[in-house]
Amino acid sequence: MYKIENTVDDNVISSSVKWASLAEIVSKLIGPITTMILARLLTPEDFGVIASITMLLSFCDIFTDSGFSKYVIHHHFDDSKEENDVFNVSFWSNFILSVLIYTIIFVFSGSVSRLLFGSSKELLLRIAGLNIIITSFSAIQNALIKKRFKFKIHFYVRVLYTLVPLFITLPLAFTLKSYWAVCIGNLLNALINSAVLLYFSDWRPTFSYPVETLKKIYSFCFWSMCEGIVYWMIIWVDTFFVSIYFSTYQLGLFKNPSNMVISIMSIISATIMSVVFTTLSSLRNKPDYFEDTYSLIAKLAAYIVFPMSAGMFLFRKTIVSILFGSSWLPSADVLGIIAIYYGLNIVFILINGETFKALGKPKILFISQVAQLIAILVFCFAGAQFGFHTFLVTRLLVVFVQILLTMFFVRKVHSRLNFRMIQSVLHPIVATFFLIIEIYLMKLVVVSNLGMDIILILISIIAYIGFIYIIFKKDFWELYNFFRKRA
């Protein structure tokens, strides 16, 4: 077993990438459909409550896992005893920490609910918090499936996890018409997911907890947890500020469109991002090939996400009406601003983050994330003092500070990459400006309504592709060949 784990052939890797990519794409296609239906059954206030609970549970998960899952995936074991000791320590540590954290939430549910919601929702927190304990039973099993390259099983688990809300949460929402539908649905989903993972896992915990093993893996797990906390704060800090300074209604208006933007753009970006780390890692000792590949990936990503960001901003009201219904129109500006933010984030920050890892510079990545987090905290705090709309504007502006910080650290590890990045995005920026001008001109001569805007969106896509084909023909064929091979 150990020889197989440590010498995985190309066929296994190829199959794993296929099933992992398929899992991501299918889950990102089904998830938005569920959200679109829920948005017509629940109110923005309901989604605000759901966002607050999700934020709390995801934070707790960082501490319950504490990096044990990452250690299980990345560490190579010399014998079955070492393997079993690590698995047992990881499993029981997860379980003990989850019980401890849930107990704290249960006891202080009143104070926590007033902090999150501005009102008392102790019962909701106590029931939703059970997710922490339930997921602790399957965290190590999930890690083992990935470690042993059983990504076909991983695919079925991910799809099932995405389908359960469709067949359980939605019927509950039709009946209950409140956030309780999502709360109960998430609990049932966690139970089903844990049961399936336990069924497919070939390892079972025993009542063993060697303290020496814990001491051995503690350092890795501690720094992994620290990185997880910083990453969580970067993702959730804006949601936290909205929950503290604004109403639950505004939190729903903020978080639901934000999640939808990320889901939609990730369907495309995941296809590119899934190859960044693996490809660049294999080329880090070949500087010329490394730079050329980095440049190509940045250019491909920019050609996809820049026009998506611009289009979602310019047609934000139409998109909100289609996705969520007319009652969500006040969230149109949120969708447009977050679309621009996330598009810039993918090209200039996420790709460079994977590049840091590929160059073997995780410490630089961590320092870069801390610097970005400080900038986000400052901007979000300042913007929150002047109202919700000002907060949204500052949330967008801070991405430019994040880009400058990222480029500064990129220069520290590889001096030429900044030049290659700027060179790579010039053509996509020109093509996106053409798209923006084209959309504005069409809107000047056409009466805007839902049906016409859909036609304009289709015309804009065709015109954008045509512009690239005529003006940047080499780039067009690079794009075509990349996605043809990925497909």
C-alpha positions in Angstrom: 0.0 0.0 0.0 2.8 2.4 0.9 4.6 1.9 -2.4 1.5 2.7 -4.3 0.8 5.8 -2.3 4.3 7.2 -2.8 4.7 6.3 -6.5 1.6 7.4 -8.3 1.7 7.0 -12.1 0.6 9.5 -14.7 -2.6 7.6 -15.5 -3.7 7.9 -11.9 -2.9 11.6 -11.8 -4.7 12.2 -15.1 -7.8 10.3 -13.9 -7.7 12.2 -10.6 -7.5 15.6 -12.3 -10.4 14.6 -14.6 -12.7 13.6 -11.7 -11.6 16.5 -9.4 -12.3 19.0 -12.2 -15.6 17.4 -13.0 -16.6 17.5 -9.4 -15.8 21.2 -9.2 -17.7 22.0 -12.4 -20.8 20.0 -11.6 -21.0 21.4 -8.0 -20.7 24.9 -9.3 -23.4 24.4 -11.9 -25.9 22.8 -9.5 -25.3 25.2 -6.5 -26.4 28.4 -8.3 -29.6 26.7 -9.4 -30.5 25.9 -5.8 -29.7 29.5 -4.8 -31.8 30.9 -7.6 -34.8 29.0 -6.4 -34.2 29.7 -2.7 -33.9 33.5 -3.5 -37.5 33.4 -4.7 -38.7 31.6 -1.5 -36.7 33.3 1.2 -36.1 37.0 2.0 -32.7 38.9 2.1 -33.0 38.8 5.9 -33.1 35.0 5.8 -30.0 35.0 3.6 -28.4 37.4 6.1 -29.0 35.0 8.9 -27.7 32.1 6.8 -24.5 34.0 5.9 -23.8 34.8 9.6 -24.2 31.2 10.6 -22.0 30.0 7.7 -19.3 32.5 8.6 -19.3 31.3 12.3 -19.2 27.5 11.3 -16.5 28.0 8.8 -14.4 29.8 11.4 -15.0 27.0 13.9 -14.0 24.4 11.3 -10.5 25.9 11.1 -9.9 25.1 14.8 -11.6 21.7 14.8 -9.5 20.5 11.8 -6.3 22.5 12.9 -4.4 21.4 9.8 -4.7 17.6 10.6 -6.4 16.9 7.2 -3.6 18.7 5.3 -1.0 16.7 7.2 -2.8 13.4 6.4 -2.8 14.3 2.7 0.7 15.6 2.3 2.7 13.3 4.6 4.2 10.0 3.4 4.1 7.2 5.9 6.9 4.6 6.3 4.8 1.9 7.9 1.2 1.0 8.9 1.8 1.8 12.6 2.8 5.4 11.9 -0.1 5.8 9.5 -2.6 4.5 11.9 -1.2 6.6 14.8 -1.5 9.8 12.8 -5.0 8.9 11.6 -6.2 8.2 15.2 -4.6 11.4 16.6 -6.2 13.5 13.8 -9.6 11.9 14.1 -9.9 12.2 17.9 -8.3 15.6 18.0 -11.0 16.8 15.5 -13.7 15.2 17.6 -12.5 16.5 20.9 -12.0 20.1 19.6 -15.4 20.0 17.8 -17.2 19.0 21.1 -15.3 21.7 23.0 -16.1 24.4 20.5 -19.8 23.3 20.3 -20.0 23.4 24.1 -18.7 27.0 24.1 -21.3 28.0 21.4 -24.1 26.2 23.3 -23.3 27.9 26.6 -22.7 31.4 25.2 -25.3 31.2 22.4 -27.1 34.3 23.7 -24.1 36.5 23.5 -22.9 35.0 20.2 -26.4 35.4 18.6 -26.6 39.1 19.7 -23.2 39.7 18.2 -24.0 38.0 14.9 -27.7 39.0 14.5 -28.3 41.8 16.8 -31.1 39.7 18.4 -31.5 36.5 20.4 -31.4 33.3 18.3 -30.0 30.8 20.8 -32.0 27.8 19.5 -30.9 28.4 15.9 -27.2 28.6 16.9 -27.4 25.5 19.1 -29.0 23.4 16.3 -26.9 24.8 13.5 -23.8 24.3 15.6 -24.3 20.5 15.6 -22.7 20.7 12.1 -19.4 21.2 13.8 -19.5 17.8 15.5 -21.1 15.9 12.6 -18.4 17.0 10.1 -15.6 16.1 12.5 -16.5 12.4 12.0 -15.7 12.5 8.3 -12.9 15.1 7.9 -10.1 12.5 8.0 -12.0 10.1 5.7 -12.4 12.9 3.2 -8.6 13.6 3.4 -7.9 9.9 2.9 -10.0 9.7 -0.3 -7.9 12.6 -1.7 -4.6 11.1 -0.4 -5.2 7.8 -2.1 -6.3 9.5 -5.3 -9.9 8.1 -5.1 -11.2 11.1 -6.9 -14.0 9.2 -8.6 -15.5 8.6 -5.1 -14.8 12.2 -4.3 -16.8 13.2 -7.4 -19.8 11.3 -6.3 -19.6 12.6 -2.7 -19.4 16.2 -4.0 -22.3 15.8 -6.4 -24.4 14.2 -3.6 -23.5 17.1 -1.3 -24.7 19.5 -4.0 -27.9 17.5 -4.8 -29.1 17.2 -1.2 -30.1 20.9 -0.9 -31.9 20.5 -4.2 -34.1 17.7 -2.9 -34.3 18.4 0.8 -33.7 22.1 1.4 -35.9 23.4 -1.4 -39.0 21.3 -0.3 -38.4 22.5 3.3 -38.2 26.1 2.0 -41.5 25.8 0.2 -43.0 24.6 3.5 -41.3 26.7 6.2 -40.5 29.9 4.2 -37.7 30.8 6.6 -34.0 30.3 7.3 -34.9 27.2 9.3 -35.2 25.3 6.0 -31.5 25.9 5.2 -30.5 25.2 8.7 -32.2 21.8 8.8 -31.2 21.0 5.2 -27.5 21.7 6.1 -27.7 19.4 9.1 -29.2 16.5 7.1 -26.7 17.1 4.3 -23.8 16.9 6.8 -25.2 13.7 8.2 -25.6 12.1 4.8 -22.2 13.3 3.6 -20.5 11.9 6.8 -22.3 8.6 6.4 -21.2 8.2 2.7 -17.6 9.1 3.5 -17.5 6.6 6.3 -19.0 3.9 4.1 -16.4 4.4 1.3 -13.4 4.8 3.7 -11.3 1.7 4.3 -10.1 3.1 7.7 -11.9 3.1 11.0 -10.8 4.9 14.2 -9.7 2.9 17.3 -9.4 4.1 20.9 -5.8 5.1 20.6 -4.2 8.5 21.1 -0.3 8.4 21.1 0.7 11.8 22.5 4.2 11.5 20.9 2.6 11.5 17.5 0.7 14.7 18.4 4.0 16.4 19.4 5.5 15.3 16.1 2.8 16.8 13.8 1.9 19.8 16.0 4.3 22.3 14.3 2.9 21.5 10.8 -0.7 21.7 12.1 -0.2 24.9 14.0 1.2 26.8 11.0 -1.4 25.3 8.8 -4.1 26.5 11.2 -2.6 30.0 11.3 -2.6 30.2 7.5 -6.2 29.0 7.5 -7.2 31.7 9.9 -5.7 34.5 7.8 -7.3 33.0 4.6 -10.7 32.8 6.4 -10.4 36.4 7.5 -9.6 37.6 4.0 -12.7 35.8 2.7 -15.1 36.7 5.5 -13.9 40.0 6.9 -16.3 42.0 4.7 -19.2 39.8 5.7 -18.2 40.4 9.4 -18.2 44.2 9.0 -21.6 44.1 7.2 -23.0 41.9 10.0 -21.7 44.3 12.7 -22.4 47.7 11.1 -25.5 47.0 9.0 -28.8 45.1 9.2 -29.5 41.5 8.5 -31.4 42.6 5.4 -28.2 44.4 4.0 -26.1 41.4 4.9 -28.4 39.2 2.8 -28.2 41.7 -0.1 -24.4 41.6 0.2 -23.6 37.9 0.7 -26.1 36.2 -1.6 -25.0 38.1 -4.8 -21.4 37.8 -3.8 -21.6 34.0 -3.5 -23.4 33.9 -6.9 -20.7 35.9 -8.6 -18.0 33.7 -7.2 -19.9 30.5 -8.2 -20.5 31.8 -11.8 -16.9 33.0 -12.3 -15.4 29.9 -10.7 -17.1 27.7 -13.3 -14.7 29.2 -15.8 -11.7 30.2 -13.6 -11.5 26.7 -12.0 -10.7 25.2 -15.3 -7.6 27.5 -15.5 -6.7 27.6 -11.8 -6.7 23.9 -11.5 -3.5 23.7 -13.6 -1.6 26.7 -12.2 0.2 25.1 -9.2 0.8 21.7 -10.9 2.1 23.1 -14.1 4.3 25.9 -12.6 5.7 23.5 -10.0 7.0 21.2 -12.7 8.7 24.1 -14.5 10.3 26.0 -11.6 13.8 24.8 -12.5 13.3 26.0 -16.1 13.1 29.8 -15.8 12.2 30.5 -19.5 9.5 27.9 -19.7 8.2 29.0 -16.2 7.9 32.6 -17.3 6.2 31.7 -20.6 3.7 29.5 -18.9 3.0 32.0 -16.2 2.4 34.6 -18.9 0.1 32.3 -20.9 -2.0 31.4 -17.8 -2.4 35.1 -16.8 -3.4 36.0 -20.3 -6.0 33.2 -20.6 -7.5 34.1 -17.3 -7.7 37.8 -18.1 -9.4 37.1 -21.4 -12.1 35.2 -19.6 -12.7 37.0 -16.3 -12.2 40.7 -17.4 -15.1 40.7 -19.8 -17.2 38.6 -17.4 -16.6 41.3 -14.7 -17.4 44.1 -17.1 -20.5 42.4 -18.4 -21.9 41.5 -15.0 -21.4 45.1 -13.9 -23.0 46.7 -16.9 -25.9 44.3 -16.9 -26.1 43.9 -13.1 -29.9 44.7 -12.8 -30.8 42.3 -15.6 -28.6 39.5 -14.0 -30.1 40.1 -10.6 -33.6 39.9 -12.0 -32.8 36.6 -13.8 -31.0 35.0 -10.9 -33.0 36.2 -7.9 -36.1 38.0 -9.0 -37.2 41.6 -8.9 -37.3 41.8 -5.1 -33.5 41.5 -5.1 -32.9 44.5 -7.3 -31.4 46.6 -4.4 -28.5 44.1 -4.5 -27.6 45.0 -8.2 -24.8 47.3 -7.2 -23.3 44.6 -4.9 -23.3 42.1 -7.7 -21.6 44.6 -10.1 -18.9 45.7 -7.6 -18.1 42.2 -6.4 -17.8 41.0 -10.0 -15.1 43.6 -10.7 -13.4 42.9 -7.5 -13.3 39.1 -8.0 -12.2 39.4 -11.6 -9.2 41.5 -10.6 -8.6 39.2 -7.7 -8.4 36.0 -9.9 -5.9 37.4 -12.3 -3.6 39.5 -10.1 -3.9 37.8 -6.7 -5.0 34.2 -6.9 -2.7 33.3 -9.8 0.3 34.8 -8.0 -0.7 33.0 -4.8 -0.4 29.7 -6.6 2.9 30.9 -8.1 4.3 31.5 -4.6 3.4 27.9 -3.8 4.9 26.6 -7.0 8.2 28.5 -6.3 8.3 26.9 -2.8 7.7 30.2 -1.0 4.7 29.5 1.3 6.2 31.9 3.9 6.1 34.8 1.4 2.5 33.9 0.6 1.6 34.0 4.2 3.2 37.4 4.8 1.5 38.7 1.6 -1.9 37.5 2.9 -1.3 39.2 6.3 -0.4 42.4 4.5 -3.5 42.2 2.4 -5.7 41.4 5.4 -4.5 44.6 7.2 -5.3 46.6 4.1 -8.8 45.1 3.9 -9.5 45.7 7.6 -8.5 49.4 7.3 -10.6 50.0 4.2 -13.6 48.1 5.4 -13.6 49.8 8.8 -13.3 53.2 7.1 -16.0 52.5 4.6 -18.4 51.1 7.2 -18.4 54.5 9.0 -20.1 56.2 6.1 -22.9 53.9 5.1 -23.5 50.7 3.1 -22.8 52.1 -0.4 -19.5 53.7 0.7 -18.5 50.4 2.2 -19.1 48.7 -1.2 -16.9 51.3 -2.9 -14.1 50.9 -0.4 -14.4 47.1 -0.7 -13.7 47.5 -4.4 -10.9 50.1 -4.0 -8.9 47.9 -1.6 -8.3 45.3 -4.4 -5.9 47.7 -6.0 -3.9 47.9 -2.8 -4.0 44.1 -2.6 -2.6 44.0 -6.2 0.2 46.4 -5.4 1.1 44.4 -2.3 1.0 41.1 -4.2 3.2 42.5 -7.0 5.7 43.8 -4.4 6.1 40.3 -3.0 6.2 38.8 -6.5 9.2 41.0 -7.3 10.9 39.8 -4.2 10.8 36.1 -5.3 11.0 36.5 -9.1 11.9 39.9 -10.5 10.7 39.4 -14.1 7.2 38.1 -13.3 5.7 41.6 -12.8 6.7 42.7 -16.3 5.4 39.4 -17.7 2.0 39.9 -15.9 1.6 43.5 -17.2 2.6 42.3 -20.7 0.1 39.5 -20.6 -3.0 41.5 -19.6 -2.6 44.3 -22.1 -4.5 42.6 -24.9 -7.3 41.4 -22.7 -7.7 44.9 -21.3 -7.9 46.4 -24.8 -10.5 43.7 -25.8 -12.5 44.4 -22.6 -12.6 48.2 -23.3 -13.9 47.4 -26.7 -16.7 45.3 -25.1 -17.5 48.2 -22.6 -17.7 50.8 -25.4 -19.8 48.4 -27.6 -22.3 47.8 -24.8 -22.7 51.5 -24.0 -23.3 52.3 -27.6 -25.9 49.6 -27.9 -27.7 50.8 -24.8 -27.9 54.3 -26.2 -30.0 53.2 -29.2 -32.0 50.4 -27.6 -34.8 50.6 -25.0 -33.6 48.6 -22.0 -35.8 45.7 -20.8 -35.2 42.2 -19.7 -35.7 40.5 -23.1 -33.7 43.1 -25.0 -30.8 43.0 -22.4 -30.5 39.2 -22.9 -30.2 39.8 -26.6 -27.6 42.5 -26.1 -25.6 40.1 -23.8 -25.5 37.5 -26.5 -24.5 40.1 -29.2 -21.8 41.4 -26.9 -20.3 37.9 -26.4 -20.2 37.3 -30.1 -18.7 40.7 -30.8 -16.0 40.2 -28.1 -15.0 36.8 -29.5 -15.0 38.3 -33.0 -12.8 41.2 -31.9 -10.2 38.9 -30.4 -10.3 36.7 -33.6 -9.7 39.7 -35.9 -7.3 41.9 -33.8 -5.5 39.3 -31.6 -5.7 36.1 -33.8 -2.7 34.4 -32.1 -4.4 34.9 -28.7 -7.7 33.5 -30.0 -6.1 30.2 -31.1 -4.2 29.9 -27.8 -7.5 30.2 -26.0 -9.2 27.8 -28.3 -6.5 25.1 -28.0 -6.3 25.4 -24.2 -10.0 24.9 -23.6 -10.2 22.2 -26.3 -7.5 20.2 -24.5 -9.0 20.8 -21.1 -12.4 19.5 -22.4 
